[in-house]
Amino acid sequence: MNPFFIVGNDRSGTTMLRLIVDRGADAAVPPESMFLTDFAAGFDAGGPRDAQAAAELMREVWRHPKVRLWGLAPQAPAVPPELSGREAYRFIVAAPFEAYAARHGKQRWGDKTPHYVHHVDHLLRLWPRARVVVLVRDGRDVALSLRRMPFGPNNAWAAAQWWARGVRAGARAQREHPDSVLTVHYEALAERPQEQVQRLCGFLGLGYDEDMLALDHVDPTLIVPDQAAWFPTLFDGINTSAVGRWQREMSRRDRRIFAALAGAELEQLGYEVGEAAPAVTAREARWLRRHNELMRNVNFLRLRLVQERGRELRFALARRLRDPVKRAR
């Protein structure tokens, strides 16, 4: 069975969409994985070189801090001896998803990891027949939602550039893989959920049921416990209360900065931009860069050491050092 992936910028509704799809009868979608890029170098190098390396990689994947949150059996499955190289790698990285789906009585599995929007090519090298859903949302609403998060950009200047990079990555994936990638707007999903979820299910080859839309009946334990505070209204049901918040809550200054840096991407996606915004001055950019970097480091420590108690620190540090998207200012 071919997997599917829900990607896009953080705070674009990917968790809501994950719970909608997971509520259906056909597929299970666990919390974020991240290990598909954490271990990607192994696939690019040709996969585990022998049975011993394959067994070690399976143990590494099985005890990855994200996977440990999925409630799987403590013992990882054995890698079939007839598999080697990239075929062994595929078996290994699919194993936690398959175990999660089986635990929930589902035949298929999907993944919801927003950051994979920058790695769609890798996902499709792993599973050439996979399907990818790119969820997009007005970047100004995304920026507002990020304000209370211990991750991501910390002001309109940083948020605009970060959001625009994600939008461009999703657009490139849609352009280069038109049969494998579907773009969905958060606003359309909130306003016309039945229409959009039926369309989505058709693309993914899943059965549709109206009960998929009943988020007020979702089991809250499907959210990682120490992330529950990030989604205070998620279980209120699908609604439009968060659509267009920027028009009510974003300052004129932040609107100007965001439009100056991401106006082209807003317009490309059909969002209201208004008058052309003046460029951000060099002095303003220097101050905003420093502010973002300071808060980025404070939040990194707050999230990784305080909230997560260090469980993901090793991988998080490696991502910051390795990944140009994570390093980007």
N, C-alpha and C positions, 0 to 999 in steps of 0.2 A: 504494500500500500504506500502511495506517495505522501510524504509529509507536506505540511504547509507552514508558512511563517507570517506572523503579524509584526510589522516593523514601522518605523517612523520616529519622529522626534518624541522624546519623553513629554508627558502631559498632553498628548494629543488624543487621548481616548483609547489607547491600546489595551489598557487593563479592562475597560468596559467591554471592548470587543472580544477580548479573551474570554470573559465570563459568559458573554452571549453565546459564543461558539461552543464553549465547554458545556453549556447547559443542554445542548442538543444530544441526541442519542448516539451519534456516530463517532465523535472524536473527543479526546481529552487534551487539554492545554494546561500544562503546569505553569508555575511562576517562572520568571526569567531564568534563562540557562547560562548565558555568557561563556560557557566552556567551549562552544563551537569556535569561537575566535581565540580563547585562551590557549587552546591546543592546536590551532590551525597550522602552525609551522610544521607539525608532524605530518599532516596530510600533504602539504606542499612538498615535503621532502620525500614523499613516496610511501608514507605509512610505516608502521612498526616493521623493523628489519627481520624479526624472527619471533618465534612463539613466546620467548621470555619477555621481549620488549612489548609484545601485544598484551600479555598478562599484566605487566606493570602499568601500561597505559590504561587498561580497564580499571585497575585499582585506583589510579589517579583520578580518572573521570568519576568513578563511583563515590569517592570521598571528596570531590569538589564541594566547596561550601554551598554553592547553589543547589546541587543535587541533594545534599544532606537535608535540605529543607523540604524535600518532596515526600518524605515519609516512606521511603522504599525499604525493602529488606536489607539487612546489613551486609549480606554476602553478595558480591557481584557475580553475574553469570560467567561461565567459562567461555573463552573465545574458541570457536570451532577450529580444530587443527588444520583443516583444509583451507582456511582463509589466510591470506597473507597480504602485505602491503596495504594499498588503499582500500581493498575490500575488507580487510580486517579492521582498518580504521573506521569505515562506515558502520560496521557491525558494532564496534565499541561505542561510538558516540550516539548511535541510535538506541542502544540498550536501555539507558535510563528513561527515555521517552516511552519506549515500548512497555517497560515495567510499570510506569505511571499509568499508561492507558489501561493495561490489564488490571491494575489495582482498582480502577474506576469502572471496569466492565465495558470498556470501549475497544473498538477494532482499530481505530486510527489515532494518530497523534499529530498535534501541531505545536508550535512554539511561539511565544510572545516575548520578544526581546527587542525593544525599540532600536538599540544601537546597531543591530544587524542591517539597518537601512544602508549603512556604509559598506556592507559586505555581501550584497546580494550575489555578486559574481561567485564568491566562495560558496555560498549556499547551493547555488545551481551547479557548481562543479561537484559538490558532494552528492547532491540528488538532482540529476538533470531534469527529472519530471516533476520536481516540486513546484508548488504554487506559492506566490508571495503577495501579500496584501500590504500596500503602503497606505497608512492612515495619515492624512494631512489635516491641519487645523490652523485657523488664523493665528499667525505667530504672535500677535499682540495678546491674545487670550492665553497662549502658551506661556509667554513671558510673565503675565500676572500669576498664573498658576505656579510657576517656578519660584516665586518669591518666598514661599514658606517651605521650600524643599531644601534638604541638606546636600543637594547635588545640583549640578548644572550651572549655567551662567547666573550672575548676581545683579545685573542691571540691564537696562534696555540696550545699551551699546553692545554688550557681550551677547545678550540673548538674540538680537537681530542677526548677528553674523553666524552664531551657532545654528539658529533656526534655518537661515538661508542655506547653509551647507547641507543640512539634512534634506531640505526641499530639493536642492539640486541633485543630491544623491538618489532620491526617490524618483525624480523625473528621468534621470539617466537610466535607472533600472527599467522603468516603464518603456522608455524609448528603445533600449537595446534588447529587451526580452518581452515584447508585447504580448506574446501568448502565455507567458508565465507570471506576469505581474499585473495586478489590478490596483488602481488608486481609488481610495474611498475618502470622501470628505466627512470629517467629524460632524459638521453642521448638518449635512444631509442625513447622516445616521441618527442624529438627535431629533430632527424634524420629521423624518419619514422612515422610522426604524423598520417597519415591515417590508417596505419596498427594498430598502438597502440590504437587509439581512437576507432576503430571498435572492437578490442578485449575487450577494457574496456566496451563499450556499451553492448556487448554481456554478459559480466559478470554481469553488473548491471541491465540488462533487459530493456535497453533504446534503442530507435530508433536512428540510425546514419544518419547524413546528412553532406555532405561535408562543408556546411556553418558553422558547428561547429568549423572548423579550422581557420576561418577568424577573428583572434583576432584584426586585424587592423580595424575591423568594430564594435568592442565591445563598448558599452556605457561607457565612463570613470567614470560616476557617480556610477557605481557598486562598485568602490573602495571607502572605507571610505575616506572622503576628507583630513583629516590630515595625511593619510598614502600614499597619491598619490606620494609623492617624493621617496617612497621606491621602486617604480616600474618604473624607467625612460624609460625602453625599452620594457615594457610589451606589448604595443599596436603597436609595430613594426611588429608583426606577429611572427609565430613560426619559429625559426631558430636555428642554432648551434653556434652562436657567443659566447655564454657563456659556451660552452663545452670545457673542458681542459684549462680553463684560468690559472689554477695553474701552468701549464708548462711554461707559459709566464710571469706570474706576481708574483708567490710566491718565496720568497727568499730560498736559499739553506738551511739556518738554519731552517726556518719554515717547509720546506719539511721533514727535518730530524726529527724534533720534532714530527710532525704529524705521520709520519710512525712509529716512535718508540712506540707511544701510541695507534695507531689505525690501524697498519699494518695488523693485522689479519682480521679485519672487511673489510678493503679495498680489501684484497685478496679474502675473502669469497664472495664478491659481483662482483668479476671479474675485479677489477680495477688494473691498473699497480702500482706496489709497488717499484720495483727495488731492489737494494741490501739491505740486512738487516741493519736497522739503529741502531746505538749505543744507549744505554739507556740514558734517560735524567738524568743528575746528580742531586743529592739532592739539591745542591746549586742553580742550574738553576731552579729546580722545585719550590723552596721557593720564588725566585724572581718573577717567572711567576704567582704563586698563588697570591702573594701580588698585583701585577699589575692588575690581573683579578678582584680581589675583589674591589680594588679601583675604577676601571672603571665601574664595575657592579653597585656599589652604585651611582656613578655620573650619569650613564645612567638611572638608575631607577628614580632618581629625575628629570632628564631632560625629560624623557618620561611621567611619571605620573603627575608631577606638571606643567611643562611648556607646553609640546605639548598637552597633554590631559586635562590640566587645572583641574586636580584632579577628573575627572569623574569616574575613575576606581580605585582610590587609595585604597579604603576599600577592594575590592576584591583582588587586586594585593598584598597587604600586607598579607592578609589571605593565599593566595597561597604560598607565600614565607615561611610563618611560618608552614604551614600544609603539603605541598607536598614535599616528600623526593627527587623527581627529581628536583624540583625548588631549594631546599636547597643544592643540591649536588654541590661540588666545582670542 
